[in-house]
Amino acid sequence: MAECLDMEGQAGSGQYQPLVGLQDIKGLSDLSHEAIRDVLRAKTGDQELVLEVVGQLEDMSGTNDAFNSSICSMEVTARVKARNTDGTEAEGEAKKVPFYFVIKSPPKFSFIKMMHKITKPFLNEVTWYLDLLGQMALVESSVSLPGSPLHTQCPVVYHAHSNYYSGEATNTCSGCPWFCWLPFRSAESGILVMENVKKRGYVMFDKMRILPLDHFLLTMTNIAHFHGRWLAYRWLGEKSSLGEGAWTQQQFKTALNTQKRVPKFVYNQLMNGTHKTVKRILQLEGREELVDKVDTFFKVSVRRQLNHFLGNVSSPVDTCCHGDFWSNNIMFNRSEERRVGKECRSRW
Protein backbone atom coordinates (compact mmCIF):
# COMPACT_ATOMS: atom_id res chain seq x y z
CA MET A 1 0.00 0.00 0.00
CA ALA A 2 3.02 2.32 0.29
CA GLU A 3 2.78 3.28 -3.35
CA CYS A 4 -0.53 4.99 -2.61
CA LEU A 5 1.01 7.39 -0.13
CA ASP A 6 3.39 9.45 -2.21
CA MET A 7 2.24 10.74 -5.58
CA GLU A 8 4.15 14.00 -5.67
CA GLY A 9 6.91 12.43 -7.76
CA GLN A 10 4.54 12.45 -10.74
CA ALA A 11 4.24 16.24 -10.78
CA GLY A 12 7.17 16.72 -13.16
CA SER A 13 6.32 13.90 -15.52
CA GLY A 14 4.87 16.25 -18.12
CA GLN A 15 1.54 14.38 -18.11
CA TYR A 16 -1.76 16.15 -17.43
CA GLN A 17 -2.61 16.00 -13.74
CA PRO A 18 -6.36 16.60 -13.11
CA LEU A 19 -7.37 18.56 -10.05
CA VAL A 20 -8.50 16.25 -7.26
CA GLY A 21 -11.03 17.34 -4.64
CA LEU A 22 -12.00 15.72 -1.34
CA GLN A 23 -15.02 14.19 -3.07
CA ASP A 24 -12.58 12.19 -5.21
CA ILE A 25 -11.02 10.45 -2.19
CA LYS A 26 -13.19 7.35 -2.32
CA GLY A 27 -10.93 4.57 -1.06
CA LEU A 28 -7.49 3.55 0.14
CA SER A 29 -6.08 3.77 -3.37
CA ASP A 30 -6.94 7.49 -3.43
CA LEU A 31 -5.15 8.23 -0.16
CA SER A 32 -2.12 9.89 -1.72
CA HIS A 33 0.30 12.35 -0.10
CA GLU A 34 -1.67 15.25 -1.60
CA ALA A 35 -5.01 13.77 -0.55
CA ILE A 36 -3.90 13.44 3.09
CA ARG A 37 -2.60 17.01 3.00
CA ASP A 38 -5.87 18.34 1.60
CA VAL A 39 -7.96 16.40 4.14
CA LEU A 40 -5.95 17.95 6.97
CA ARG A 41 -6.11 21.41 5.40
CA ALA A 42 -9.89 21.17 5.22
CA LYS A 43 -10.18 19.91 8.80
CA THR A 44 -7.76 22.40 10.39
CA GLY A 45 -8.61 25.39 8.19
CA ASP A 46 -4.88 25.90 7.56
CA GLN A 47 -4.45 26.18 3.79
CA GLU A 48 -0.66 26.38 4.17
CA LEU A 49 -0.36 23.09 6.09
CA VAL A 50 2.56 21.00 4.87
CA LEU A 51 3.15 17.30 5.50
CA GLU A 52 6.50 16.51 7.09
CA VAL A 53 6.18 12.74 7.53
CA VAL A 54 3.65 10.25 6.18
CA GLY A 55 3.90 6.86 7.83
CA GLN A 56 3.00 3.47 6.43
CA LEU A 57 -0.42 1.88 6.72
CA GLU A 58 -0.36 -0.67 9.54
CA ASP A 59 -2.89 -3.48 9.83
CA MET A 60 -5.18 -3.34 12.88
CA SER A 61 -7.45 -6.24 11.97
CA GLY A 62 -6.85 -7.85 15.36
CA THR A 63 -8.82 -5.07 17.10
CA ASN A 64 -12.17 -5.98 15.53
CA ASP A 65 -13.95 -8.90 13.89
CA ALA A 66 -13.56 -7.38 10.37
CA PHE A 67 -17.27 -7.90 9.69
CA ASN A 68 -18.35 -4.28 9.26
CA SER A 69 -14.99 -2.95 8.07
CA SER A 70 -11.30 -3.58 7.55
CA ILE A 71 -9.12 -1.36 9.71
CA CYS A 72 -5.58 -0.01 9.64
CA SER A 73 -3.66 2.86 11.22
CA MET A 74 -1.33 5.60 10.03
CA GLU A 75 0.73 8.33 11.69
CA VAL A 76 1.28 11.67 9.95
CA THR A 77 3.29 14.70 11.05
CA ALA A 78 2.34 18.09 9.60
CA ARG A 79 3.58 21.66 9.98
CA VAL A 80 0.58 23.68 11.15
CA LYS A 81 0.13 27.36 11.95
CA ALA A 82 -0.09 28.20 15.64
CA ARG A 83 -3.60 28.91 16.92
CA ASN A 84 -5.00 30.78 19.92
CA THR A 85 -7.46 29.11 22.24
CA ASP A 86 -10.33 30.80 20.37
CA GLY A 87 -9.16 29.29 17.08
CA THR A 88 -7.70 32.46 15.59
CA GLU A 89 -4.25 32.43 14.04
CA ALA A 90 -1.48 33.19 16.55
CA GLU A 91 1.81 34.91 15.94
CA GLY A 92 4.91 32.78 15.66
CA GLU A 93 6.27 30.05 13.49
CA ALA A 94 4.29 27.03 12.41
CA LYS A 95 4.79 23.96 14.59
CA LYS A 96 4.99 20.26 13.91
CA VAL A 97 1.84 18.40 14.97
CA PRO A 98 1.33 14.62 14.87
CA PHE A 99 -1.96 13.20 13.59
CA TYR A 100 -2.87 9.62 14.41
CA PHE A 101 -5.37 8.05 12.01
CA VAL A 102 -7.52 4.95 12.05
CA ILE A 103 -8.58 4.20 8.47
CA LYS A 104 -11.57 1.97 7.82
CA SER A 105 -12.91 0.51 4.59
CA PRO A 106 -15.53 -2.14 3.72
CA PRO A 107 -14.26 -5.73 4.14
CA LYS A 108 -13.12 -7.79 1.17
CA PHE A 109 -14.47 -11.26 2.00
CA SER A 110 -16.95 -12.36 -0.68
CA PHE A 111 -19.73 -13.60 1.63
CA ILE A 112 -19.55 -10.52 3.86
CA LYS A 113 -19.53 -8.21 0.83
CA MET A 114 -22.68 -9.95 -0.42
CA MET A 115 -24.46 -9.47 2.91
CA HIS A 116 -23.40 -5.83 3.02
CA LYS A 117 -25.24 -5.21 -0.23
CA ILE A 118 -28.39 -5.58 1.87
CA THR A 119 -27.41 -4.26 5.29
CA LYS A 120 -24.94 -1.52 4.22
CA PRO A 121 -23.21 -1.14 7.63
CA PHE A 122 -20.44 1.03 6.19
CA LEU A 123 -23.09 3.43 4.85
CA ASN A 124 -24.59 3.49 8.35
CA GLU A 125 -21.27 4.49 9.84
CA VAL A 126 -20.63 7.21 7.25
CA THR A 127 -24.18 8.54 7.75
CA TRP A 128 -23.60 8.62 11.49
CA TYR A 129 -20.57 10.89 11.22
CA LEU A 130 -21.71 13.03 8.30
CA ASP A 131 -25.36 13.51 9.30
CA LEU A 132 -26.58 12.11 12.60
CA LEU A 133 -23.99 13.80 14.82
CA GLY A 134 -24.91 17.09 13.16
CA GLN A 135 -28.58 16.46 13.90
CA MET A 136 -27.73 15.80 17.53
CA ALA A 137 -25.81 19.09 17.69
CA LEU A 138 -29.12 20.84 16.95
CA VAL A 139 -30.58 19.31 20.11
CA GLU A 140 -27.56 20.02 22.30
CA SER A 141 -27.57 23.66 21.24
CA SER A 142 -31.30 23.97 22.02
CA VAL A 143 -31.64 22.40 25.48
CA SER A 144 -29.43 21.48 28.43
CA LEU A 145 -28.84 17.73 28.58
CA PRO A 146 -26.94 15.57 31.11
CA GLY A 147 -23.57 14.16 30.19
CA SER A 148 -21.03 15.25 27.62
CA PRO A 149 -22.03 16.35 24.09
CA LEU A 150 -22.36 13.34 21.84
CA HIS A 151 -19.70 14.45 19.37
CA THR A 152 -17.11 14.46 22.19
CA GLN A 153 -17.87 10.78 22.83
CA CYS A 154 -16.95 9.79 19.27
CA PRO A 155 -13.63 9.94 17.43
CA VAL A 156 -12.92 12.96 15.24
CA VAL A 157 -13.56 12.09 11.58
CA TYR A 158 -11.29 13.76 9.05
CA HIS A 159 -12.86 12.32 5.91
CA ALA A 160 -15.71 9.96 5.02
CA HIS A 161 -17.04 8.51 1.79
CA SER A 162 -19.48 5.73 0.89
CA ASN A 163 -20.59 4.88 -2.64
CA TYR A 164 -24.14 4.43 -1.32
CA TYR A 165 -24.10 7.76 0.53
CA SER A 166 -22.87 9.64 -2.55
CA GLY A 167 -25.45 7.96 -4.80
CA GLU A 168 -22.86 6.20 -6.95
CA ALA A 169 -24.44 2.84 -6.15
CA THR A 170 -28.16 2.54 -6.84
CA ASN A 171 -30.64 -0.28 -6.98
CA THR A 172 -32.59 0.01 -10.23
CA CYS A 173 -34.44 -3.24 -9.49
CA SER A 174 -35.69 -2.34 -6.02
CA GLY A 175 -39.17 -3.61 -6.87
CA CYS A 176 -37.87 -7.10 -7.64
CA PRO A 177 -37.25 -9.87 -5.09
CA TRP A 178 -33.89 -9.48 -3.36
CA PHE A 179 -32.50 -12.72 -4.79
CA CYS A 180 -32.92 -11.27 -8.30
CA TRP A 181 -31.01 -8.03 -7.85
CA LEU A 182 -28.51 -9.03 -5.15
CA PRO A 183 -25.89 -10.61 -7.49
CA PHE A 184 -25.83 -7.49 -9.68
CA ARG A 185 -25.92 -4.82 -7.01
CA SER A 186 -22.75 -2.82 -6.35
CA ALA A 187 -20.81 -3.87 -3.27
CA GLU A 188 -20.06 -1.28 -0.60
CA SER A 189 -16.96 0.82 -1.13
CA GLY A 190 -15.65 3.85 0.69
CA ILE A 191 -13.26 5.12 3.34
CA LEU A 192 -13.34 6.58 6.85
CA VAL A 193 -10.31 8.50 8.10
CA MET A 194 -10.74 8.84 11.86
CA GLU A 195 -8.84 9.85 14.96
CA ASN A 196 -7.01 7.08 16.80
CA VAL A 197 -8.29 7.77 20.31
CA LYS A 198 -5.82 5.28 21.80
CA LYS A 199 -3.30 8.11 21.52
CA ARG A 200 -5.43 10.03 24.03
CA GLY A 201 -5.37 7.23 26.56
CA TYR A 202 -8.51 5.32 25.57
CA VAL A 203 -8.27 1.55 25.61
CA MET A 204 -10.56 -1.40 24.97
CA PHE A 205 -11.45 -3.70 27.82
CA ASP A 206 -10.63 -7.37 27.32
CA LYS A 207 -13.71 -8.67 25.50
CA MET A 208 -13.24 -12.13 27.04
CA ARG A 209 -13.76 -10.76 30.57
CA ILE A 210 -16.85 -9.43 32.32
CA LEU A 211 -16.89 -5.64 32.78
CA PRO A 212 -16.14 -4.54 36.36
CA LEU A 213 -19.00 -2.78 38.14
CA ASP A 214 -17.60 0.75 37.75
CA HIS A 215 -17.08 0.18 34.01
CA PHE A 216 -20.57 -1.25 33.69
CA LEU A 217 -22.24 1.64 35.53
CA LEU A 218 -20.36 4.19 33.45
CA THR A 219 -21.31 2.39 30.23
CA MET A 220 -25.01 2.18 31.14
CA THR A 221 -25.05 5.85 32.15
CA ASN A 222 -23.58 6.85 28.79
CA ILE A 223 -25.98 4.67 26.81
CA ALA A 224 -28.93 6.07 28.80
CA HIS A 225 -27.81 9.60 27.91
CA PHE A 226 -27.46 8.46 24.30
CA HIS A 227 -31.06 7.20 24.14
CA GLY A 228 -32.33 10.26 26.02
CA ARG A 229 -30.76 12.64 23.53
CA TRP A 230 -32.54 10.98 20.63
CA LEU A 231 -35.84 11.07 22.50
CA ALA A 232 -35.28 14.80 22.97
CA TYR A 233 -34.50 15.03 19.26
CA ARG A 234 -37.79 13.39 18.37
CA TRP A 235 -39.86 15.47 20.80
CA LEU A 236 -38.26 18.77 19.80
CA GLY A 237 -38.64 17.84 16.13
CA GLU A 238 -42.37 17.27 16.60
CA LYS A 239 -42.60 20.81 17.99
CA SER A 240 -40.48 22.23 15.13
CA SER A 241 -38.00 23.49 17.73
CA LEU A 242 -34.77 22.22 16.18
CA GLY A 243 -34.28 25.07 13.75
CA GLU A 244 -33.04 25.13 10.18
CA GLY A 245 -31.35 22.00 8.92
CA ALA A 246 -33.35 19.58 11.07
CA TRP A 247 -34.52 16.37 9.45
CA THR A 248 -38.14 15.37 9.23
CA GLN A 249 -39.15 12.39 11.31
CA GLN A 250 -39.38 10.32 8.12
CA GLN A 251 -35.79 11.19 7.15
CA PHE A 252 -34.64 10.22 10.63
CA LYS A 253 -36.46 6.88 10.60
CA THR A 254 -35.25 6.06 7.09
CA ALA A 255 -31.63 6.59 8.15
CA LEU A 256 -32.07 4.20 11.08
CA ASN A 257 -34.15 1.54 9.33
CA THR A 258 -31.42 -0.18 7.32
CA GLN A 259 -31.33 -3.43 9.28
CA LYS A 260 -35.02 -4.11 8.65
CA ARG A 261 -34.28 -4.57 4.96
CA VAL A 262 -32.34 -7.77 5.65
CA PRO A 263 -34.24 -10.86 4.39
CA LYS A 264 -35.64 -12.89 7.24
CA PHE A 265 -33.83 -16.05 6.13
CA VAL A 266 -30.46 -14.36 6.87
CA TYR A 267 -31.49 -13.81 10.49
CA ASN A 268 -32.81 -17.37 10.68
CA GLN A 269 -29.49 -18.75 9.47
CA LEU A 270 -27.62 -16.64 12.04
CA MET A 271 -29.93 -17.86 14.79
CA ASN A 272 -29.48 -21.48 13.73
CA GLY A 273 -25.70 -21.15 13.78
CA THR A 274 -25.73 -19.44 17.17
CA HIS A 275 -28.08 -22.10 18.54
CA LYS A 276 -25.69 -24.89 17.53
CA THR A 277 -22.68 -23.02 18.92
CA VAL A 278 -24.30 -22.45 22.33
CA LYS A 279 -25.32 -26.11 22.59
CA ARG A 280 -21.79 -27.20 21.69
CA ILE A 281 -20.33 -24.92 24.39
CA LEU A 282 -22.72 -26.40 26.99
CA GLN A 283 -21.66 -29.90 26.01
CA LEU A 284 -17.97 -29.03 26.32
CA GLU A 285 -18.61 -27.47 29.73
CA GLY A 286 -20.65 -30.43 30.95
CA ARG A 287 -23.85 -28.41 31.35
CA GLU A 288 -26.23 -30.53 29.25
CA GLU A 289 -29.04 -29.88 31.76
CA LEU A 290 -29.41 -26.40 30.23
CA VAL A 291 -29.85 -27.63 26.66
CA ASP A 292 -33.67 -27.82 26.87
CA LYS A 293 -33.88 -24.19 28.02
CA VAL A 294 -31.54 -23.12 25.23
CA ASP A 295 -33.67 -25.02 22.69
CA THR A 296 -36.82 -23.27 23.93
CA PHE A 297 -35.13 -19.89 23.81
CA PHE A 298 -33.91 -20.19 20.22
CA LYS A 299 -36.96 -22.03 18.86
CA VAL A 300 -39.63 -19.92 20.57
CA SER A 301 -38.46 -16.70 22.23
CA VAL A 302 -35.94 -15.68 19.56
CA ARG A 303 -38.35 -16.40 16.68
CA ARG A 304 -41.09 -14.39 18.39
CA GLN A 305 -38.80 -11.42 18.89
CA LEU A 306 -37.55 -11.68 15.31
CA ASN A 307 -41.10 -11.62 13.97
CA HIS A 308 -41.78 -8.58 16.14
CA PHE A 309 -38.63 -6.83 14.97
CA LEU A 310 -39.31 -7.43 11.28
CA GLY A 311 -43.01 -6.59 11.51
CA ASN A 312 -44.72 -3.26 11.02
CA VAL A 313 -44.75 -2.42 14.71
CA SER A 314 -45.42 1.16 15.75
CA SER A 315 -44.47 2.52 19.13
CA PRO A 316 -45.17 5.80 20.93
CA VAL A 317 -41.45 6.07 21.73
CA ASP A 318 -38.87 6.06 18.93
CA THR A 319 -35.19 6.54 19.66
CA CYS A 320 -31.84 5.78 18.11
CA CYS A 321 -30.35 2.53 19.43
CA HIS A 322 -26.72 1.46 19.29
CA GLY A 323 -26.79 -1.37 16.77
CA ASP A 324 -23.74 -3.28 18.04
CA PHE A 325 -23.50 -2.47 21.74
CA TRP A 326 -20.98 -4.70 23.49
CA SER A 327 -17.69 -4.36 25.36
CA ASN A 328 -15.46 -4.56 22.26
CA ASN A 329 -17.20 -1.49 20.79
CA ILE A 330 -16.50 0.71 23.82
CA MET A 331 -13.23 2.33 24.87
CA PHE A 332 -12.39 3.54 28.37
CA ASN A 333 -10.04 6.19 29.71
CA ARG A 334 -8.52 5.17 33.05
CA SER A 335 -6.66 7.25 35.62
CA GLU A 336 -3.17 6.45 36.86
CA GLU A 337 -4.82 4.59 39.74
CA ARG A 338 -6.52 2.37 37.11
CA ARG A 339 -9.93 3.77 38.03
CA VAL A 340 -12.18 4.29 35.06
CA GLY A 341 -12.72 7.94 34.10
CA LYS A 342 -15.93 9.89 33.74
CA GLU A 343 -16.30 9.10 30.06
CA CYS A 344 -16.19 6.16 27.73
CA ARG A 345 -16.21 6.38 23.96
CA SER A 346 -18.10 4.33 21.48
CA ARG A 347 -16.15 2.92 18.53
CA TRP A 348 -19.41 3.02 16.55
C-alpha positions as CSV (number, residue, x, y, z in Angstrom):
1,M,0.0,0.0,0.0
2,A,3.0,2.3,0.3
3,E,2.8,3.3,-3.4
4,C,-0.5,5.0,-2.6
5,L,1.0,7.4,-0.1
6,D,3.4,9.5,-2.2
7,M,2.2,10.7,-5.6
8,E,4.1,14.0,-5.7
9,G,6.9,12.4,-7.8
10,Q,4.5,12.4,-10.7
11,A,4.2,16.2,-10.8
12,G,7.2,16.7,-13.2
13,S,6.3,13.9,-15.5
14,G,4.9,16.3,-18.1
15,Q,1.5,14.4,-18.1
16,Y,-1.8,16.1,-17.4
17,Q,-2.6,16.0,-13.7
18,P,-6.4,16.6,-13.1
19,L,-7.4,18.6,-10.0
20,V,-8.5,16.3,-7.3
21,G,-11.0,17.3,-4.6
22,L,-12.0,15.7,-1.3
23,Q,-15.0,14.2,-3.1
24,D,-12.6,12.2,-5.2
25,I,-11.0,10.5,-2.2
26,K,-13.2,7.4,-2.3
27,G,-10.9,4.6,-1.1
28,L,-7.5,3.5,0.1
29,S,-6.1,3.8,-3.4
30,D,-6.9,7.5,-3.4
31,L,-5.1,8.2,-0.2
32,S,-2.1,9.9,-1.7
33,H,0.3,12.4,-0.1
34,E,-1.7,15.2,-1.6
35,A,-5.0,13.8,-0.6
36,I,-3.9,13.4,3.1
37,R,-2.6,17.0,3.0
38,D,-5.9,18.3,1.6
39,V,-8.0,16.4,4.1
40,L,-6.0,17.9,7.0
41,R,-6.1,21.4,5.4
42,A,-9.9,21.2,5.2
43,K,-10.2,19.9,8.8
44,T,-7.8,22.4,10.4
45,G,-8.6,25.4,8.2
46,D,-4.9,25.9,7.6
47,Q,-4.4,26.2,3.8
48,E,-0.7,26.4,4.2
49,L,-0.4,23.1,6.1
50,V,2.6,21.0,4.9
51,L,3.2,17.3,5.5
52,E,6.5,16.5,7.1
53,V,6.2,12.7,7.5
54,V,3.6,10.3,6.2
55,G,3.9,6.9,7.8
56,Q,3.0,3.5,6.4
57,L,-0.4,1.9,6.7
58,E,-0.4,-0.7,9.5
59,D,-2.9,-3.5,9.8
60,M,-5.2,-3.3,12.9
61,S,-7.4,-6.2,12.0
62,G,-6.9,-7.8,15.4
63,T,-8.8,-5.1,17.1
64,N,-12.2,-6.0,15.5
65,D,-13.9,-8.9,13.9
66,A,-13.6,-7.4,10.4
67,F,-17.3,-7.9,9.7
68,N,-18.3,-4.3,9.3
69,S,-15.0,-3.0,8.1
70,S,-11.3,-3.6,7.5
71,I,-9.1,-1.4,9.7
72,C,-5.6,0.0,9.6
73,S,-3.7,2.9,11.2
74,M,-1.3,5.6,10.0
75,E,0.7,8.3,11.7
76,V,1.3,11.7,10.0
77,T,3.3,14.7,11.0
78,A,2.3,18.1,9.6
79,R,3.6,21.7,10.0
80,V,0.6,23.7,11.1
81,K,0.1,27.4,11.9
82,A,-0.1,28.2,15.6
83,R,-3.6,28.9,16.9
84,N,-5.0,30.8,19.9
85,T,-7.5,29.1,22.2
86,D,-10.3,30.8,20.4
87,G,-9.2,29.3,17.1
88,T,-7.7,32.5,15.6
89,E,-4.2,32.4,14.0
90,A,-1.5,33.2,16.5
91,E,1.8,34.9,15.9
92,G,4.9,32.8,15.7
93,E,6.3,30.0,13.5
94,A,4.3,27.0,12.4
95,K,4.8,24.0,14.6
96,K,5.0,20.3,13.9
97,V,1.8,18.4,15.0
98,P,1.3,14.6,14.9
99,F,-2.0,13.2,13.6
100,Y,-2.9,9.6,14.4
101,F,-5.4,8.0,12.0
102,V,-7.5,5.0,12.1
103,I,-8.6,4.2,8.5
104,K,-11.6,2.0,7.8
105,S,-12.9,0.5,4.6
106,P,-15.5,-2.1,3.7
107,P,-14.3,-5.7,4.1
108,K,-13.1,-7.8,1.2
109,F,-14.5,-11.3,2.0
110,S,-16.9,-12.4,-0.7
111,F,-19.7,-13.6,1.6
112,I,-19.6,-10.5,3.9
113,K,-19.5,-8.2,0.8
114,M,-22.7,-10.0,-0.4
115,M,-24.5,-9.5,2.9
116,H,-23.4,-5.8,3.0
117,K,-25.2,-5.2,-0.2
118,I,-28.4,-5.6,1.9
119,T,-27.4,-4.3,5.3
120,K,-24.9,-1.5,4.2
121,P,-23.2,-1.1,7.6
122,F,-20.4,1.0,6.2
123,L,-23.1,3.4,4.9
124,N,-24.6,3.5,8.4
125,E,-21.3,4.5,9.8
126,V,-20.6,7.2,7.3
127,T,-24.2,8.5,7.7
128,W,-23.6,8.6,11.5
129,Y,-20.6,10.9,11.2
130,L,-21.7,13.0,8.3
131,D,-25.4,13.5,9.3
132,L,-26.6,12.1,12.6
133,L,-24.0,13.8,14.8
134,G,-24.9,17.1,13.2
135,Q,-28.6,16.5,13.9
136,M,-27.7,15.8,17.5
137,A,-25.8,19.1,17.7
138,L,-29.1,20.8,16.9
139,V,-30.6,19.3,20.1
140,E,-27.6,20.0,22.3
141,S,-27.6,23.7,21.2
142,S,-31.3,24.0,22.0
143,V,-31.6,22.4,25.5
144,S,-29.4,21.5,28.4
145,L,-28.8,17.7,28.6
146,P,-26.9,15.6,31.1
147,G,-23.6,14.2,30.2
148,S,-21.0,15.2,27.6
149,P,-22.0,16.3,24.1
150,L,-22.4,13.3,21.8
151,H,-19.7,14.5,19.4
152,T,-17.1,14.5,22.2
153,Q,-17.9,10.8,22.8
154,C,-16.9,9.8,19.3
155,P,-13.6,9.9,17.4
156,V,-12.9,13.0,15.2
157,V,-13.6,12.1,11.6
158,Y,-11.3,13.8,9.0
159,H,-12.9,12.3,5.9
160,A,-15.7,10.0,5.0
161,H,-17.0,8.5,1.8
162,S,-19.5,5.7,0.9
163,N,-20.6,4.9,-2.6
164,Y,-24.1,4.4,-1.3
165,Y,-24.1,7.8,0.5
166,S,-22.9,9.6,-2.6
167,G,-25.5,8.0,-4.8
168,E,-22.9,6.2,-6.9
169,A,-24.4,2.8,-6.1
170,T,-28.2,2.5,-6.8
171,N,-30.6,-0.3,-7.0
172,T,-32.6,0.0,-10.2
173,C,-34.4,-3.2,-9.5
174,S,-35.7,-2.3,-6.0
175,G,-39.2,-3.6,-6.9
176,C,-37.9,-7.1,-7.6
177,P,-37.2,-9.9,-5.1
178,W,-33.9,-9.5,-3.4
179,F,-32.5,-12.7,-4.8
180,C,-32.9,-11.3,-8.3
181,W,-31.0,-8.0,-7.8
182,L,-28.5,-9.0,-5.1
183,P,-25.9,-10.6,-7.5
184,F,-25.8,-7.5,-9.7
185,R,-25.9,-4.8,-7.0
186,S,-22.7,-2.8,-6.3
187,A,-20.8,-3.9,-3.3
188,E,-20.1,-1.3,-0.6
189,S,-17.0,0.8,-1.1
190,G,-15.6,3.9,0.7
191,I,-13.3,5.1,3.3
192,L,-13.3,6.6,6.8
193,V,-10.3,8.5,8.1
194,M,-10.7,8.8,11.9
195,E,-8.8,9.8,15.0
196,N,-7.0,7.1,16.8
197,V,-8.3,7.8,20.3
198,K,-5.8,5.3,21.8
199,K,-3.3,8.1,21.5
200,R,-5.4,10.0,24.0
201,G,-5.4,7.2,26.6
202,Y,-8.5,5.3,25.6
203,V,-8.3,1.5,25.6
204,M,-10.6,-1.4,25.0
205,F,-11.4,-3.7,27.8
206,D,-10.6,-7.4,27.3
207,K,-13.7,-8.7,25.5
208,M,-13.2,-12.1,27.0
209,R,-13.8,-10.8,30.6
210,I,-16.9,-9.4,32.3
211,L,-16.9,-5.6,32.8
212,P,-16.1,-4.5,36.4
213,L,-19.0,-2.8,38.1
214,D,-17.6,0.7,37.8
215,H,-17.1,0.2,34.0
216,F,-20.6,-1.3,33.7
217,L,-22.2,1.6,35.5
218,L,-20.4,4.2,33.4
219,T,-21.3,2.4,30.2
220,M,-25.0,2.2,31.1
221,T,-25.1,5.9,32.1
222,N,-23.6,6.8,28.8
223,I,-26.0,4.7,26.8
224,A,-28.9,6.1,28.8
225,H,-27.8,9.6,27.9
226,F,-27.5,8.5,24.3
227,H,-31.1,7.2,24.1
228,G,-32.3,10.3,26.0
229,R,-30.8,12.6,23.5
230,W,-32.5,11.0,20.6
231,L,-35.8,11.1,22.5
232,A,-35.3,14.8,23.0
233,Y,-34.5,15.0,19.3
234,R,-37.8,13.4,18.4
235,W,-39.9,15.5,20.8
236,L,-38.3,18.8,19.8
237,G,-38.6,17.8,16.1
238,E,-42.4,17.3,16.6
239,K,-42.6,20.8,18.0
240,S,-40.5,22.2,15.1
241,S,-38.0,23.5,17.7
242,L,-34.8,22.2,16.2
243,G,-34.3,25.1,13.8
244,E,-33.0,25.1,10.2
245,G,-31.4,22.0,8.9
246,A,-33.3,19.6,11.1
247,W,-34.5,16.4,9.4
248,T,-38.1,15.4,9.2
249,Q,-39.1,12.4,11.3
250,Q,-39.4,10.3,8.1
251,Q,-35.8,11.2,7.2
252,F,-34.6,10.2,10.6
253,K,-36.5,6.9,10.6
254,T,-35.3,6.1,7.1
255,A,-31.6,6.6,8.1
256,L,-32.1,4.2,11.1
257,N,-34.2,1.5,9.3
258,T,-31.4,-0.2,7.3
259,Q,-31.3,-3.4,9.3
260,K,-35.0,-4.1,8.6
261,R,-34.3,-4.6,5.0
262,V,-32.3,-7.8,5.6
263,P,-34.2,-10.9,4.4
264,K,-35.6,-12.9,7.2
265,F,-33.8,-16.0,6.1
266,V,-30.5,-14.4,6.9
267,Y,-31.5,-13.8,10.5
268,N,-32.8,-17.4,10.7
269,Q,-29.5,-18.7,9.5
270,L,-27.6,-16.6,12.0
271,M,-29.9,-17.9,14.8
272,N,-29.5,-21.5,13.7
273,G,-25.7,-21.1,13.8
274,T,-25.7,-19.4,17.2
275,H,-28.1,-22.1,18.5
276,K,-25.7,-24.9,17.5
277,T,-22.7,-23.0,18.9
278,V,-24.3,-22.5,22.3
279,K,-25.3,-26.1,22.6
280,R,-21.8,-27.2,21.7
281,I,-20.3,-24.9,24.4
282,L,-22.7,-26.4,27.0
283,Q,-21.7,-29.9,26.0
284,L,-18.0,-29.0,26.3
285,E,-18.6,-27.5,29.7
286,G,-20.7,-30.4,30.9
287,R,-23.8,-28.4,31.3
288,E,-26.2,-30.5,29.3
289,E,-29.0,-29.9,31.8
290,L,-29.4,-26.4,30.2
291,V,-29.8,-27.6,26.7
292,D,-33.7,-27.8,26.9
293,K,-33.9,-24.2,28.0
294,V,-31.5,-23.1,25.2
295,D,-33.7,-25.0,22.7
296,T,-36.8,-23.3,23.9
297,F,-35.1,-19.9,23.8
298,F,-33.9,-20.2,20.2
299,K,-37.0,-22.0,18.9
300,V,-39.6,-19.9,20.6
301,S,-38.5,-16.7,22.2
302,V,-35.9,-15.7,19.6
303,R,-38.3,-16.4,16.7
304,R,-41.1,-14.4,18.4
305,Q,-38.8,-11.4,18.9
306,L,-37.5,-11.7,15.3
307,N,-41.1,-11.6,14.0
308,H,-41.8,-8.6,16.1
309,F,-38.6,-6.8,15.0
310,L,-39.3,-7.4,11.3
311,G,-43.0,-6.6,11.5
312,N,-44.7,-3.3,11.0
313,V,-44.8,-2.4,14.7
314,S,-45.4,1.2,15.8
315,S,-44.5,2.5,19.1
316,P,-45.2,5.8,20.9
317,V,-41.5,6.1,21.7
318,D,-38.9,6.1,18.9
319,T,-35.2,6.5,19.7
320,C,-31.8,5.8,18.1
321,C,-30.3,2.5,19.4
322,H,-26.7,1.5,19.3
323,G,-26.8,-1.4,16.8
324,D,-23.7,-3.3,18.0
325,F,-23.5,-2.5,21.7
326,W,-21.0,-4.7,23.5
327,S,-17.7,-4.4,25.4
328,N,-15.5,-4.6,22.3
329,N,-17.2,-1.5,20.8
330,I,-16.5,0.7,23.8
331,M,-13.2,2.3,24.9
332,F,-12.4,3.5,28.4
333,N,-10.0,6.2,29.7
334,R,-8.5,5.2,33.0
335,S,-6.7,7.2,35.6
336,E,-3.2,6.4,36.9
337,E,-4.8,4.6,39.7
338,R,-6.5,2.4,37.1
339,R,-9.9,3.8,38.0
340,V,-12.2,4.3,35.1
341,G,-12.7,7.9,34.1
342,K,-15.9,9.9,33.7
343,E,-16.3,9.1,30.1
344,C,-16.2,6.2,27.7
345,R,-16.2,6.4,24.0
346,S,-18.1,4.3,21.5
347,R,-16.1,2.9,18.5
348,W,-19.4,3.0,16.6
